[in-house]
Amino acid sequence: MPRHDRRSGDSLAHRRRIAARLGAVALLGLTLSGCAGNDGEVAAAGPPSAVERQGGVEPQGAAESAGAAATAADPLRNVYFGDLHTHTNFSYDAFLNGTRATPDDAYRYAQGEPLTHAAGFEIQLDRPLDFFAVTDHASFLGMDPDQEASRHPDAELARRIAAGELTGAERGAAYADIRAHTLGTREGLLDLDVVRSAWRETIAAAERHNDPGRFTTFIAYEFTGSPENQNLHRNVIFRGSAAPEVPFSRLDSFNPEALWAWMDRNREAGMEALAIPHNSNGSNGLMFRLATYAGEPLDAAYAETRTRNEPLVEITQTKGTSDTHPALSPNDEWADFEIWSYRIGGGTTPSQPQGSYVREAYLNGLRLEEERGINPFRFGLVGATDNHAGSGAPSESDYFTAGGRPQRGASIPFDPPRPDGSLYSASPLGAIRGASGLTGVWAEENTRESIFDAFRRKETFATTGPRMRLRFFAGYDYADDLADDPDLVAAAYAGGVAMGGELAAPGDRVPRFLVWASRDPAGNPLARLQVIKGWIDGGEAHERVYDVACSDGLSVDPQTHRCPDNGATVDLGTCAASDDAGDAELRALWADPDFDPAQRAVYYVRALENPSCRWSTWEAVRAGVEPRPDLPATIQERAWSSPIWVTP
């Protein structure tokens, strides 16, 4: 998605040839694709469906919503893509690592303008985004070298980090020395005038670049509570122009419940906002703990407060995915994807999986609902980059790390190895970072109000970077031929609920689920669509993954609920993907073969692309070296829908 010019001319030319080839594949696939129906039945893709029209997808997939001129509001909703998690030079960690890009720079970058990276090369998105938020850390917001705190003896360490004088273990030790300041445990080092000034400029930048109908910005910041590096971070997104004088930070409290109380008070004063937790994978079980911050049992007031303030969770970003973990979902063959097993900011201190992943939280929410009539974990899904260079790098082929510090690549070996035997310079954490992600929303128009309302109703989906489109509906009265209806979207809304909604089970009837996805024209073809189900039976939580649509005319095996492998391959010498497998569009009208109307259940969709090179393999190809054997050579880019809950 972003592009930059630090590679050799030969490598760039090679990438352009690959891009041209993939572009041709995209157009061919969008013209010829078929669709798998219910129970693996394959249906021809007829004329452009309403889904295609209401997704900004023309018959050949060329149309994009991003950067388009303002249009009339569409009641059937359009797709918009954006990033709600980016840092600039107002975040102390970004500044220390070389970032000098301002909020204005970040907003211009999101609209498609080039940006000079802190390491000196130019970066630019291949397509502008539709919406964007700068979310600098509220704690110690803003940088002022002349403030009193900058004359503290420990500030010299910060200056040495920023100057690039410290590397490796020295840098880690320096961060440990200054960490107490960033946690707010040392008094007298916070200049509130600097914070207020930076916050006013953050607000002003969002206001300057907000262009209703073409490009939407949100006033936002990041709350970074993290007791013992157990990540409880949230991005706070304001609906409109009204915002408080200063943001609530971990210097006020590490407790998210205190943040929610502050948000409720602001709401009463006309300042509507929501908080989006991220990196639950690094929370060591705290993010979705079955207790309050103080360790008390969860009750109805807690559940209502949490769901009111946190309707969304960020499921993917550069520090891994938070869908599930192989230890929690051993029967999910795709669970071991971009796993981050460590606490955030705690080096390689492990983070326990239990209480740290979205899917388990959905299951625990169902159990709480059955046992106590409460569910604090009814949230939708979004993706973001968490980029710390005022930009974003959600593309495997153009990943330039998440920060501003230039560094030797994760896949380029030392020759000869270092005296300690190490082959690579990147830290263990740098190598497992990912090129992810983005948020997709279905909204009537590209405005703050419309997109924020989509956040509220959870009509959102997350992707690992590609701009694939994903729809998910459920209803009890859908016609057998709904998937082929030219007015599919209108019929789906009229007869059911969209992603983020709840469906009540009337008697013994079985609901039908409409699942639809189309590929990113600049990405890879789709391999399969899956419905992930969680349910409670006799007080026990269960999960199952069902393939519901297969590419290439293949059918779902009714016994295993799996599509056959479509044969897609990747040349690890060039990163060229095979052009004879995968579809441009997949859709299905599916009924759960194991549905029990007496059971509480949650369903969400996962769309999988064909395999493609991971960013570390792209790096090896450009350098002319073998990919690292200890890192995945390929990945399957994916998207997740927000769930639909089915209640007895």
LUMSEDREN-508200 format. One record per residue (C-alpha): residue number from 0; x, y, z. Coordinates in steps of 0.2 Angstrom, whole numbers. Layout:
BEGIN
NUM, X, Y, Z
...
//
This chain:
BEGIN
0, 0, 0, 0
1, 13, 13, 4
2, 28, 14, -8
3, 45, 21, -5
4, 61, 22, -16
5, 75, 15, -5
6, 77, -1, -16
7, 88, -3, -31
8, 81, 1, -48
9, 81, -17, -53
10, 71, -22, -38
11, 59, -8, -41
12, 57, -13, -59
13, 54, -31, -54
14, 40, -26, -42
15, 32, -16, -55
16, 31, -31, -67
17, 24, -41, -53
18, 11, -27, -49
19, 6, -26, -67
20, 4, -45, -68
21, -7, -45, -52
22, -17, -30, -59
23, -21, -41, -74
24, -26, -55, -63
25, -37, -44, -53
26, -47, -38, -68
27, -48, -55, -76
28, -54, -63, -59
29, -67, -49, -56
30, -74, -53, -74
31, -74, -72, -73
32, -77, -76, -54
33, -90, -88, -48
34, -98, -89, -31
35, -100, -103, -19
36, -118, -105, -12
37, -125, -114, 3
38, -117, -131, 7
39, -104, -128, -6
40, -116, -126, -21
41, -108, -115, -34
42, -118, -102, -43
43, -113, -91, -57
44, -109, -73, -54
45, -122, -65, -64
46, -124, -46, -67
47, -116, -34, -54
48, -126, -36, -38
49, -132, -23, -26
50, -117, -28, -14
51, -105, -23, -28
52, -113, -7, -31
53, -114, -3, -12
54, -96, -7, -10
55, -89, 5, -22
56, -85, -10, -33
57, -89, -9, -51
58, -91, -25, -62
59, -72, -25, -64
60, -67, -19, -47
61, -59, -3, -53
62, -69, 10, -42
63, -63, 16, -26
64, -72, 26, -12
65, -55, 34, -6
66, -53, 51, -11
67, -69, 52, -21
68, -79, 68, -23
69, -93, 70, -11
70, -109, 61, -16
71, -127, 60, -9
72, -129, 49, 6
73, -133, 31, 1
74, -146, 22, 13
75, -139, 5, 8
76, -121, 11, 14
77, -104, 12, 5
78, -88, 5, 11
79, -74, 17, 18
80, -57, 12, 23
81, -46, 21, 37
82, -33, 20, 51
83, -38, 25, 68
84, -21, 23, 76
85, -6, 33, 71
86, 8, 42, 81
87, 17, 58, 76
88, 31, 68, 84
89, 19, 73, 98
90, 21, 55, 105
91, 37, 54, 116
92, 42, 36, 110
93, 39, 41, 92
94, 50, 57, 94
95, 64, 48, 103
96, 65, 36, 89
97, 67, 49, 76
98, 50, 54, 70
99, 48, 72, 66
100, 32, 71, 56
101, 18, 82, 63
102, -1, 79, 64
103, -3, 89, 48
104, 10, 78, 39
105, 1, 63, 45
106, -16, 69, 38
107, -8, 74, 22
108, 0, 57, 20
109, -17, 48, 23
110, -24, 59, 9
111, -11, 52, -3
112, 3, 65, -2
113, 21, 59, -1
114, 30, 60, 16
115, 49, 60, 19
116, 52, 46, 32
117, 63, 50, 47
118, 76, 38, 39
119, 77, 49, 24
120, 67, 40, 10
121, 50, 45, 3
122, 34, 35, 7
123, 17, 37, -1
124, 1, 27, -1
125, -4, 19, -17
126, -22, 25, -13
127, -28, 38, -1
128, -38, 33, 14
129, -56, 38, 17
130, -54, 42, 36
131, -40, 44, 48
132, -36, 49, 66
133, -19, 54, 74
134, -19, 46, 91
135, -4, 52, 100
136, 0, 46, 118
137, -9, 57, 131
138, 4, 55, 144
139, 18, 68, 141
140, 9, 74, 125
141, 20, 86, 115
142, 39, 89, 114
143, 47, 104, 121
144, 66, 104, 123
145, 66, 120, 133
146, 54, 114, 146
147, 60, 111, 164
148, 59, 92, 162
149, 72, 93, 148
150, 85, 98, 160
151, 83, 83, 171
152, 99, 72, 171
153, 89, 57, 164
154, 84, 68, 149
155, 102, 66, 142
156, 98, 47, 140
157, 83, 52, 130
158, 93, 64, 119
159, 106, 50, 116
160, 92, 38, 110
161, 85, 52, 99
162, 102, 55, 91
163, 104, 36, 87
164, 119, 35, 98
165, 113, 20, 107
166, 109, 3, 100
167, 104, -14, 105
168, 107, -18, 124
169, 112, 0, 128
170, 96, 7, 120
171, 86, -6, 130
172, 94, -1, 146
173, 92, 17, 143
174, 73, 15, 140
175, 72, 6, 157
176, 81, 20, 166
177, 69, 33, 159
178, 53, 22, 160
179, 48, 28, 177
180, 46, 46, 170
181, 34, 39, 156
182, 24, 30, 169
183, 21, 45, 179
184, 29, 39, 195
185, 41, 53, 197
186, 34, 70, 202
187, 38, 87, 194
188, 41, 82, 177
189, 25, 86, 168
190, 22, 103, 160
191, 4, 104, 158
192, 6, 120, 147
193, 15, 109, 134
194, 1, 96, 135
195, -12, 109, 132
196, -3, 117, 118
197, 0, 100, 109
198, -18, 94, 112
199, -25, 111, 105
200, -14, 108, 89
201, -20, 90, 88
202, -38, 96, 88
203, -34, 110, 76
204, -25, 98, 63
205, -40, 86, 63
206, -52, 101, 60
207, -41, 108, 46
208, -41, 92, 37
209, -59, 86, 39
210, -67, 87, 22
211, -85, 80, 23
212, -89, 69, 9
213, -71, 67, 4
214, -60, 64, 19
215, -65, 62, 37
216, -54, 65, 52
217, -57, 62, 70
218, -50, 71, 85
219, -42, 57, 95
220, -28, 51, 107
221, -21, 36, 115
222, -24, 31, 133
223, -9, 20, 139
224, -13, 12, 155
225, -1, -3, 157
226, 2, -10, 175
227, 17, -20, 175
228, 17, -19, 156
229, 1, -28, 155
230, -7, -18, 141
231, -23, -9, 144
232, -21, 4, 130
233, -36, 12, 122
234, -38, 25, 107
235, -51, 38, 112
236, -61, 44, 96
237, -72, 59, 98
238, -87, 60, 87
239, -87, 79, 82
240, -77, 95, 86
241, -81, 95, 105
242, -67, 89, 115
243, -60, 92, 133
244, -46, 104, 138
245, -34, 90, 141
246, -35, 71, 138
247, -37, 59, 152
248, -20, 49, 153
249, -12, 36, 163
250, -5, 50, 174
251, -23, 52, 180
252, -26, 33, 182
253, -21, 16, 174
254, -38, 10, 177
255, -49, 10, 161
256, -65, 11, 172
257, -59, 28, 177
258, -57, 33, 159
259, -75, 27, 156
260, -81, 38, 170
261, -72, 53, 163
262, -80, 49, 146
263, -97, 48, 153
264, -95, 65, 161
265, -89, 72, 145
266, -104, 64, 136
267, -116, 73, 148
268, -107, 89, 143
269, -110, 86, 125
270, -93, 78, 120
271, -97, 61, 113
272, -83, 48, 111
273, -79, 30, 111
274, -63, 20, 116
275, -55, 6, 106
276, -44, -6, 116
277, -29, -13, 106
278, -16, -26, 108
279, -26, -37, 120
280, -13, -50, 115
281, 0, -41, 126
282, -12, -38, 141
283, -7, -54, 150
284, -25, -58, 153
285, -31, -41, 159
286, -40, -35, 144
287, -54, -47, 145
288, -52, -52, 163
289, -68, -59, 171
290, -66, -46, 185
291, -65, -28, 187
292, -49, -18, 188
293, -49, -20, 207
294, -53, -39, 206
295, -71, -38, 210
296, -85, -48, 201
297, -92, -41, 185
298, -110, -34, 187
299, -123, -26, 176
300, -117, -8, 179
301, -99, -14, 173
302, -106, -22, 158
303, -117, -7, 153
304, -103, 5, 156
305, -90, -5, 146
306, -101, -8, 131
307, -107, 10, 131
308, -89, 17, 130
309, -81, 2, 120
310, -91, -4, 106
311, -76, -9, 96
312, -59, -18, 98
313, -44, -17, 87
314, -40, -35, 82
315, -25, -33, 71
316, -10, -21, 70
317, 9, -21, 68
318, 11, -29, 85
319, 1, -45, 80
320, -17, -51, 79
321, -28, -53, 94
322, -42, -64, 86
323, -36, -80, 94
324, -21, -91, 99
325, -17, -109, 95
326, -17, -113, 114
327, -35, -107, 114
328, -41, -113, 97
329, -31, -129, 94
330, -44, -135, 80
331, -42, -119, 70
332, -29, -122, 57
333, -27, -103, 54
334, -25, -98, 72
335, -6, -97, 72
336, -6, -80, 62
337, 6, -66, 67
338, 6, -71, 85
339, 13, -58, 98
340, 16, -68, 114
341, 24, -54, 124
342, 18, -40, 135
343, 18, -23, 127
344, 33, -13, 132
345, 40, -27, 143
346, 52, -34, 131
347, 51, -53, 130
348, 41, -55, 146
349, 27, -67, 141
350, 9, -63, 140
351, -3, -77, 145
352, -16, -81, 131
353, -31, -83, 143
354, -40, -66, 144
355, -30, -59, 130
356, -40, -64, 114
357, -56, -58, 106
358, -63, -75, 102
359, -62, -81, 120
360, -69, -65, 126
361, -84, -68, 114
362, -87, -85, 122
363, -85, -79, 140
364, -97, -65, 136
365, -110, -78, 131
366, -107, -88, 147
367, -109, -72, 157
368, -125, -68, 148
369, -132, -86, 152
370, -126, -86, 170
371, -129, -68, 175
372, -138, -59, 161
373, -124, -48, 157
374, -111, -47, 143
375, -97, -34, 144
376, -89, -41, 128
377, -102, -37, 114
378, -90, -27, 103
379, -86, -25, 85
380, -69, -27, 76
381, -57, -14, 68
382, -39, -14, 62
383, -26, -1, 62
384, -7, 1, 60
385, -1, 9, 76
386, 12, 17, 66
387, 25, 28, 75
388, 31, 38, 60
389, 16, 49, 56
390, 12, 37, 42
391, 7, 19, 40
392, 13, 3, 33
393, -1, -10, 30
394, 7, -18, 15
395, 19, -33, 15
396, 28, -28, 0
397, 32, -10, 6
398, 33, -12, 25
399, 46, 0, 32
400, 44, -4, 50
401, 32, 4, 62
402, 44, 18, 69
403, 56, 32, 63
404, 72, 24, 67
405, 82, 17, 52
406, 87, -1, 55
407, 95, -15, 47
408, 82, -27, 40
409, 76, -42, 49
410, 80, -54, 35
411, 97, -47, 30
412, 111, -58, 39
413, 128, -52, 45
414, 142, -58, 35
415, 152, -64, 45
416, 140, -67, 60
417, 144, -56, 75
418, 156, -63, 89
419, 141, -68, 99
420, 135, -79, 85
421, 120, -68, 80
422, 115, -68, 62
423, 102, -54, 61
424, 102, -36, 69
425, 83, -34, 71
426, 77, -38, 89
427, 66, -53, 91
428, 51, -41, 93
429, 56, -32, 77
430, 55, -48, 67
431, 38, -53, 73
432, 30, -36, 69
433, 17, -36, 55
434, 12, -25, 41
435, -6, -22, 47
436, -20, -16, 47
437, -35, -6, 42
438, -53, -3, 47
439, -68, -5, 35
440, -85, 3, 39
441, -101, 3, 30
442, -109, 20, 31
443, -121, 31, 22
444, -108, 44, 18
445, -90, 49, 22
446, -93, 61, 36
447, -89, 61, 55
448, -107, 58, 60
449, -110, 44, 48
450, -94, 34, 51
451, -95, 37, 70
452, -113, 30, 69
453, -106, 15, 60
454, -94, 13, 74
455, -108, 13, 87
456, -118, 0, 78
457, -103, -10, 75
458, -105, -11, 56
459, -86, -12, 54
460, -73, -25, 49
461, -54, -27, 51
462, -41, -31, 38
463, -23, -35, 39
464, -20, -22, 26
465, -28, -26, 9
466, -44, -16, 5
467, -55, -32, 3
468, -74, -28, 6
469, -84, -39, 18
470, -103, -40, 21
471, -112, -51, 34
472, -130, -52, 37
473, -142, -64, 46
474, -161, -67, 45
475, -175, -79, 47
476, -184, -75, 31
477, -171, -74, 18
478, -176, -81, 1
479, -167, -96, -6
480, -161, -85, -21
481, -155, -70, -10
482, -137, -72, -15
483, -142, -69, -33
484, -154, -55, -30
485, -149, -39, -39
486, -156, -30, -24
487, -147, -41, -12
488, -142, -28, 0
489, -159, -20, 2
490, -167, -37, 4
491, -153, -42, 17
492, -156, -26, 28
493, -175, -27, 26
494, -176, -46, 31
495, -162, -47, 45
496, -148, -38, 54
497, -130, -33, 48
498, -114, -37, 56
499, -114, -30, 74
500, -132, -34, 77
501, -142, -46, 87
502, -155, -59, 81
503, -168, -66, 92
504, -172, -84, 89
505, -191, -87, 86
506, -195, -104, 91
507, -186, -118, 82
508, -182, -109, 66
509, -165, -109, 59
510, -157, -92, 53
511, -148, -90, 37
512, -132, -80, 35
513, -127, -70, 20
514, -108, -69, 18
515, -100, -59, 4
516, -83, -53, 1
517, -73, -45, -14
518, -55, -44, -16
519, -44, -29, -16
520, -41, -25, -34
521, -23, -21, -29
522, -22, -37, -18
523, -22, -55, -21
524, -37, -66, -25
525, -49, -74, -12
526, -46, -92, -7
527, -61, -95, 5
528, -74, -87, 16
529, -77, -94, 34
530, -90, -92, 48
531, -82, -94, 65
532, -95, -99, 78
533, -95, -99, 97
534, -109, -106, 108
535, -113, -111, 125
536, -120, -129, 129
537, -123, -134, 147
538, -112, -120, 153
539, -97, -125, 142
540, -90, -114, 129
541, -87, -121, 111
542, -81, -115, 95
543, -80, -121, 77
544, -74, -114, 60
545, -85, -118, 45
546, -79, -114, 27
547, -94, -108, 18
548, -88, -102, 1
549, -73, -109, -9
550, -64, -102, -24
551, -61, -109, -41
552, -78, -118, -41
553, -73, -130, -27
554, -86, -136, -14
555, -86, -137, 5
556, -84, -155, 12
557, -100, -157, 22
558, -91, -169, 34
559, -75, -158, 38
560, -83, -141, 33
561, -67, -137, 24
562, -64, -131, 6
563, -50, -141, -4
564, -34, -132, -6
565, -36, -122, -22
566, -17, -124, -27
567, -12, -106, -26
568, 7, -105, -24
569, 21, -91, -21
570, 38, -91, -29
571, 49, -87, -15
572, 63, -81, -26
573, 53, -67, -33
574, 37, -66, -22
575, 26, -68, -38
576, 10, -77, -34
577, 2, -89, -45
578, -11, -81, -57
579, -22, -97, -59
580, -31, -99, -43
581, -43, -89, -32
582, -58, -78, -35
583, -62, -60, -36
584, -78, -62, -26
585, -86, -75, -15
586, -103, -76, -7
587, -114, -88, 1
588, -131, -90, 9
589, -127, -102, 23
590, -137, -111, 37
591, -128, -118, 52
592, -130, -137, 51
593, -128, -138, 70
594, -139, -124, 75
595, -149, -126, 91
596, -161, -112, 95
597, -160, -115, 114
598, -141, -110, 114
599, -133, -93, 114
600, -121, -91, 99
601, -110, -78, 91
602, -105, -79, 73
603, -92, -69, 63
604, -83, -70, 46
605, -65, -73, 41
606, -61, -70, 23
607, -44, -77, 18
608, -34, -72, 2
609, -22, -84, -7
610, -5, -85, 1
611, 8, -71, -2
612, 25, -66, 4
613, 27, -60, 21
614, 36, -43, 23
615, 52, -52, 29
616, 52, -62, 13
617, 50, -47, 2
618, 65, -40, 11
619, 76, -55, 8
620, 71, -55, -11
621, 76, -37, -12
622, 92, -40, -4
623, 96, -56, -14
624, 97, -67, 1
625, 87, -82, 7
626, 72, -79, 18
627, 75, -82, 36
628, 70, -100, 41
629, 64, -95, 58
630, 50, -83, 51
631, 35, -88, 40
632, 39, -86, 22
633, 21, -83, 17
634, 5, -77, 25
635, -13, -77, 21
636, -20, -59, 22
637, -37, -59, 29
638, -52, -49, 35
639, -64, -51, 50
640, -81, -45, 51
641, -89, -39, 67
642, -101, -53, 74
643, -119, -56, 74
644, -126, -63, 91
645, -140, -75, 91
646, -150, -76, 107
647, -164, -88, 112
//
